[in-house]
């Protein structure tokens, strides 16, 4: 146990420290985490990781729950409302178009079956919520026509869709005689129940946090994490999409007031980074270089096809009736970042026992690697080249830094609370201040 803790802590520290240095050379941090996992795997840790199937699957599920929950906590419903239709179309129809196009290439390039090709297309067709959230907010990009919120909504909404398609296709591959007709009503049932549970828990969690009045402030982060996992579990037990429930609950919570709101959002953001690090290191540990070498050519070709053809085709077809210009649609295509979520789905596929599971897992490596390298490092230059980048005003900068929106009409007032006042000992939230008040 001591040796495992030493190795695990060492890998985590090495990844973070090296990522700090790599940022000065323009190398994405996620690539550094992946490289650390690959290097560690060459020292015998890959065998140990391969034996921990149940543990890795549990970490993968918890990682995806928190990534979606954290994304919801940082998403404003007012920003999503104008782009709700476009985002959901991209997350559903766009994902299916993407999967079909990739399946055609897989069928004739690597001679896979149609279900296997669709499975791979579904896995790599979903854009990664954590990657999109982190890149847009770390670079403080303001894009025209609501492209930023639309990309965030798509990346978070297509994860439950991709999970549904992946698990359904795994079932079809494992049982070739199974009917696929039941997938249509099953999809609507899962998404509907997931949305309902998410809406309900999005109201219950803030209410519970405000009423519990815990003695120690340090108990609120684990309480919030437990509620996030509970939201997923309740929806899953009822037959709904637990991942969609977690995301919807986060969005609902962001529109409500509760204790330690900003500190809890920061906690989940940090925990999401930890989960991303673990999943990228896990991908590196599970990779076998001798299996990757023969796939370099097909992996690069499929990755290039996805980035430059399949993704743009799915976006332009799905948004063909929208008012977006071709430049804005092209930027939406370039925002299709891949990250931890395809790795999580590929990991679950690897342990499913289906044929060509290793092939799918190894190909996901090439797609994620090239997506982060090509798209993740060029978002700002491409947005500037397409003319969709908006200059950040002082109002936008303040909102990005503190989460509060100040205007010239606001007044700053100072109030002294006497020792005999009834306000002494009460929380700020219980003072009954205006919704527009900023303390």
C-alpha positions in Angstrom: 0.0 0.0 0.0 2.8 2.4 0.9 4.5 1.7 -2.4 1.3 2.3 -4.4 0.7 5.6 -2.6 4.3 6.6 -3.2 4.0 5.8 -6.9 0.5 7.4 -7.3 1.5 10.6 -5.5 4.7 10.8 -7.5 2.9 10.4 -10.8 0.3 13.1 -9.9 2.9 15.6 -8.7 5.1 14.9 -11.8 2.2 15.4 -14.1 1.2 18.8 -12.5 4.8 20.1 -12.2 5.7 19.2 -15.8 2.4 20.6 -17.1 3.3 23.9 -15.6 6.6 24.0 -17.4 5.1 22.7 -20.6 2.6 25.5 -20.8 5.5 27.9 -21.5 6.2 26.0 -24.7 2.5 25.8 -25.7 2.1 22.0 -25.0 -1.4 21.2 -23.6 -1.4 19.9 -20.1 -3.5 16.9 -21.0 -0.8 15.7 -23.3 1.7 15.8 -20.5 -0.6 13.7 -18.3 -0.9 11.2 -21.1 2.9 11.1 -21.6 3.5 10.5 -17.9 1.1 7.5 -18.0 2.9 6.0 -21.0 6.3 6.4 -19.4 5.1 4.9 -16.1 3.5 2.0 -18.1 7.0 1.1 -19.4 8.2 0.5 -15.8 5.7 -2.3 -15.1 2.7 -0.3 -13.9 0.7 -1.2 -17.1 0.3 -4.8 -15.8 -1.0 -3.6 -12.5 -3.4 -1.2 -14.1 -4.7 -3.9 -16.4 -5.6 -6.0 -13.4 -7.7 -3.3 -11.8 -10.8 -3.4 -14.1 -13.4 -2.8 -11.5 -11.5 0.1 -9.9 -10.8 1.8 -13.2 -14.5 1.5 -14.2 -15.6 3.0 -10.9 -13.1 5.9 -11.3 -14.3 6.4 -14.9 -17.9 6.7 -13.9 -17.3 9.0 -10.9 -15.0 11.1 -13.2 -17.8 11.6 -15.8 -20.4 12.3 -13.1 -18.3 15.1 -11.6 -17.2 16.5 -15.0 -20.8 17.0 -16.0 -22.0 18.2 -12.6 -19.1 20.7 -12.5 -19.9 21.9 -16.0 -23.5 22.5 -15.0 -22.4 24.5 -11.9 -20.5 26.9 -14.1 -23.2 27.2 -16.8 -25.7 30.0 -16.7 -29.2 29.1 -17.9 -29.6 32.6 -19.3 -26.6 32.0 -21.6 -28.0 28.6 -22.7 -31.6 29.6 -23.4 -30.8 31.4 -26.8 -28.7 28.4 -28.0 -30.7 25.6 -26.5 -32.1 24.3 -29.8 -28.8 24.4 -31.7 -26.9 22.8 -28.9 -29.3 19.9 -28.4 -29.4 19.3 -32.2 -25.6 19.0 -32.3 -25.6 16.8 -29.3 -28.1 14.3 -30.8 -28.5 14.5 -34.6 -25.0 15.8 -35.0 -23.5 13.0 -33.0 -25.4 10.4 -35.0 -24.2 11.9 -38.3 -20.7 11.9 -37.0 -20.9 8.3 -35.9 -22.3 7.1 -39.2 -19.6 8.9 -41.2 -16.8 7.5 -39.1 -18.4 4.0 -39.3 -18.1 4.1 -43.1 -14.4 4.8 -42.9 -13.9 2.1 -40.2 -15.9 -0.4 -42.3 -13.8 0.0 -45.4 -10.4 1.0 -43.9 -10.1 -1.6 -41.1 -12.8 -4.1 -42.2 -14.8 -3.8 -38.9 -18.5 -4.6 -38.7 -21.1 -1.8 -38.9 -22.0 -2.0 -35.2 -18.3 -1.9 -34.3 -17.8 1.1 -36.6 -20.8 2.9 -35.1 -19.5 2.1 -31.6 -16.2 3.7 -32.3 -17.9 6.7 -34.1 -20.2 7.2 -31.1 -17.2 7.2 -28.7 -15.1 9.7 -30.6 -18.1 11.7 -31.8 -18.8 13.1 -28.4 -17.0 16.3 -27.6 -15.5 16.6 -24.1 -17.3 18.9 -21.6 -14.2 19.3 -19.4 -11.9 20.1 -22.3 -14.3 22.7 -23.8 -15.1 24.3 -20.4 -11.4 24.6 -19.4 -10.1 25.8 -22.8 -12.8 28.5 -23.3 -12.5 29.8 -19.8 -8.8 29.5 -19.3 -8.3 31.5 -22.6 -11.2 33.8 -21.8 -12.6 33.5 -25.3 -15.7 35.5 -26.1 -17.2 34.3 -29.4 -20.0 35.8 -31.5 -23.6 34.4 -31.8 -23.3 32.5 -28.5 -20.9 29.9 -29.9 -19.2 29.5 -26.5 -22.4 28.5 -24.6 -23.5 26.4 -27.6 -20.3 24.4 -27.5 -20.5 24.0 -23.8 -24.1 22.8 -24.0 -23.3 20.4 -26.8 -20.3 18.9 -25.1 -22.2 18.3 -21.9 -25.4 17.1 -23.5 -23.8 14.7 -26.0 -22.0 12.8 -23.3 -25.3 11.1 -22.1 -26.2 10.5 -25.7 -22.8 8.9 -26.4 -23.0 6.8 -23.3 -26.5 5.5 -24.4 -25.3 4.7 -27.9 -22.1 3.1 -26.7 -23.8 0.8 -24.2 -26.6 -0.1 -26.6 -24.1 -0.9 -29.4 -22.0 -3.0 -27.1 -25.2 -5.0 -26.3 -25.9 -5.4 -30.0 -22.3 -6.6 -30.7 -22.4 -9.1 -27.8 -25.8 -10.4 -28.8 -26.0 -10.2 -32.6 -29.6 -11.4 -32.7 -30.9 -8.7 -30.4 -33.4 -6.3 -31.9 -32.4 -2.6 -32.1 -36.0 -1.4 -32.3 -36.2 -1.1 -28.5 -33.4 1.5 -28.6 -35.7 4.3 -29.8 -38.3 4.2 -26.9 -35.4 3.4 -24.5 -33.6 6.6 -25.5 -36.6 8.9 -24.8 -37.3 7.1 -21.5 -33.7 7.4 -20.3 -33.3 11.1 -21.3 -36.7 12.0 -20.0 -36.2 10.4 -16.6 -32.7 11.8 -16.4 -33.9 15.3 -17.1 -36.7 15.0 -14.5 -34.4 13.7 -11.8 -31.9 16.4 -12.6 -34.5 19.1 -12.3 -35.7 17.7 -9.0 -32.3 17.2 -7.5 -31.2 20.7 -8.7 -33.9 22.1 -6.3 -33.4 19.6 -3.5 -29.6 19.9 -3.2 -29.5 23.8 -2.6 -32.4 23.4 -0.1 -30.6 20.7 1.8 -27.3 22.6 1.9 -29.0 25.7 3.3 -31.0 23.7 5.9 -28.3 21.4 7.2 -26.2 24.1 8.7 -23.1 21.9 9.2 -20.7 22.7 12.0 -17.6 22.6 9.8 -17.3 24.4 6.5 -15.0 21.6 5.2 -17.9 19.2 5.2 -19.8 21.0 2.4 -17.5 19.8 -0.5 -17.9 16.1 0.3 -21.6 16.7 0.9 -21.9 18.3 -2.6 -19.9 15.4 -4.1 -22.2 12.9 -2.4 -25.3 14.7 -3.8 -23.8 14.6 -7.3 -23.2 10.9 -7.2 -26.6 10.4 -5.6 -28.3 12.3 -8.4 -26.6 9.9 -10.9 -27.5 6.8 -8.9 -31.2 7.8 -8.4 -31.7 8.4 -12.1 -29.8 5.2 -13.1 -31.9 3.1 -10.7 -35.1 4.5 -12.1 -33.9 3.7 -15.6 -32.9 7.2 -16.7 -29.6 8.7 -17.8 -27.7 9.5 -14.6 -25.1 11.5 -16.5 -27.8 13.8 -18.0 -29.3 14.1 -14.5 -26.0 15.3 -13.0 -25.5 17.9 -15.7 -29.1 19.3 -15.4 -28.8 19.3 -11.6 -25.7 21.4 -11.8 -27.4 23.9 -14.1 -30.4 24.2 -11.8 -28.1 24.8 -8.8 -26.3 27.6 -10.6 -29.5 29.5 -10.8 -30.3 29.2 -7.1 -28.7 30.7 -3.9 -27.1 28.4 -1.3 -24.2 28.5 1.2 -20.6 28.3 -0.2 -21.8 28.5 -3.8 -18.6 29.7 -5.3 -16.3 27.6 -3.1 -18.3 24.5 -4.0 -18.0 25.3 -7.7 -14.2 25.8 -7.3 -14.0 22.4 -5.5 -15.8 20.6 -8.3 -13.7 22.3 -10.9 -10.5 21.2 -9.1 -11.9 17.7 -8.7 -12.7 17.6 -12.4 -9.1 18.4 -13.1 -8.0 15.5 -10.8 -10.4 13.2 -12.6 -9.0 14.3 -16.0 -5.5 13.7 -14.9 -6.3 10.2 -13.6 -8.1 9.3 -16.8 -5.3 10.5 -19.1 -2.7 8.7 -16.9 -4.8 5.6 -17.0 -5.0 5.8 -20.8 -1.2 6.0 -20.9 -0.9 3.1 -18.5 -3.2 0.8 -20.5 -1.7 1.5 -23.9 0.7 -1.0 -25.4 3.2 0.6 -27.7 3.7 -2.6 -29.7 0.0 -2.5 -30.6 0.1 1.2 -31.5 2.8 1.1 -34.1 0.8 -0.8 -36.8 -2.1 1.6 -36.2 -0.2 4.9 -36.7 -1.3 5.2 -40.3 -5.0 4.3 -39.8 -5.1 6.3 -36.5 -3.9 9.5 -38.1 -6.1 9.1 -41.2 -9.2 8.5 -39.0 -8.3 11.4 -36.7 -7.8 13.7 -39.7 -11.1 12.5 -41.3 -12.9 13.2 -38.0 -11.4 16.7 -37.4 -11.5 18.0 -41.0 -14.4 16.2 -42.6 -16.8 14.3 -40.4 -17.1 17.0 -37.7 -17.6 19.9 -40.1 -20.1 17.9 -42.1 -22.2 17.0 -39.1 -22.2 20.6 -37.9 -23.1 22.1 -41.3 -25.8 19.6 -41.9 -27.3 19.9 -38.4 -27.2 23.7 -38.4 -28.2 24.1 -42.1 -31.4 25.9 -41.2 -29.9 28.2 -38.5 -28.9 31.8 -39.0 -25.3 31.2 -38.3 -22.8 32.2 -41.0 -20.5 29.7 -42.5 -17.7 31.2 -40.5 -19.6 30.7 -37.3 -20.4 27.1 -38.3 -16.8 26.5 -39.1 -15.8 27.7 -35.6 -18.4 25.4 -34.1 -16.8 22.6 -36.0 -13.4 23.5 -34.6 -14.7 23.5 -31.0 -15.3 19.8 -31.1 -12.5 19.0 -28.6 -12.0 15.4 -27.4 -10.7 14.6 -24.0 -11.4 12.5 -20.9 -14.9 11.4 -21.9 -13.9 9.4 -25.0 -11.2 7.8 -22.8 -13.8 6.8 -20.2 -16.0 5.3 -22.9 -13.1 3.5 -24.5 -12.1 2.1 -21.1 -15.6 0.8 -20.5 -15.5 -0.8 -24.0 -12.1 -2.3 -23.4 -13.6 -4.3 -20.4 -16.8 -5.3 -22.2 -15.3 -8.4 -23.8 -16.4 -7.6 -27.4 -14.2 -8.3 -30.4 -11.9 -5.5 -31.5 -12.1 -3.8 -28.1 -8.4 -3.2 -28.0 -8.5 -1.8 -31.6 -11.2 0.7 -30.6 -9.3 1.6 -27.4 -6.0 2.2 -29.3 -7.6 4.3 -32.0 -9.2 6.5 -29.4 -5.7 7.4 -28.3 -4.8 8.8 -31.7 -8.1 10.8 -31.9 -7.7 12.3 -28.5 -4.0 13.0 -28.9 -4.4 14.8 -32.3 -7.6 16.6 -31.2 -5.9 18.1 -28.2 -2.7 19.0 -30.2 -4.4 20.3 -33.3 -7.6 21.9 -32.1 -6.8 22.7 -28.4 -3.8 24.7 -29.3 -5.3 26.7 -32.2 -8.7 27.8 -31.0 -7.8 31.4 -30.5 -5.9 31.8 -33.8 -8.7 30.0 -35.7 -11.4 32.2 -34.1 -9.4 35.3 -34.9 -8.9 34.1 -38.5 -12.6 33.4 -38.9 -13.5 36.8 -37.4 -15.8 35.4 -34.7 -13.6 36.5 -31.7 -15.1 39.3 -29.7 -12.9 41.7 -27.7 -13.4 41.3 -24.0 -14.7 44.5 -22.5 -14.1 45.6 -18.9 -17.5 44.1 -18.0 -16.6 40.7 -19.5 -13.3 40.7 -17.8 -14.9 41.4 -14.4 -17.5 38.7 -15.0 -14.8 36.2 -16.0 -12.7 36.9 -12.9 -15.2 37.2 -10.2 -18.5 35.8 -11.5 -20.2 39.1 -10.7 -21.6 41.7 -13.2 -21.1 45.3 -12.1 -22.5 48.3 -14.0 -22.0 52.0 -13.8 -25.4 52.3 -12.0 -24.3 50.3 -9.0 -23.6 52.1 -5.7 -21.1 51.1 -3.0 -22.5 51.5 0.5 -20.9 50.8 3.9 -23.0 49.8 6.9 -21.9 49.3 10.5 -23.7 46.5 12.4 -23.9 47.4 16.2 -23.2 44.7 18.7 -26.8 44.9 19.9 -28.2 44.4 16.4 -30.4 41.3 15.6 -28.2 40.8 12.5 -25.2 39.7 14.6 -24.3 36.1 14.2 -26.5 35.6 11.1 -25.3 34.6 7.7 -25.3 37.1 4.8 -27.8 34.9 2.9 -30.4 35.2 5.7 -30.3 39.0 5.8 -32.9 39.3 3.1 -30.8 41.5 0.8 -31.8 42.2 -2.7 -31.0 39.7 -5.5 -28.8 42.4 -7.0 -26.7 43.0 -3.9 -23.1 42.1 -4.0 -21.3 41.8 -0.6 
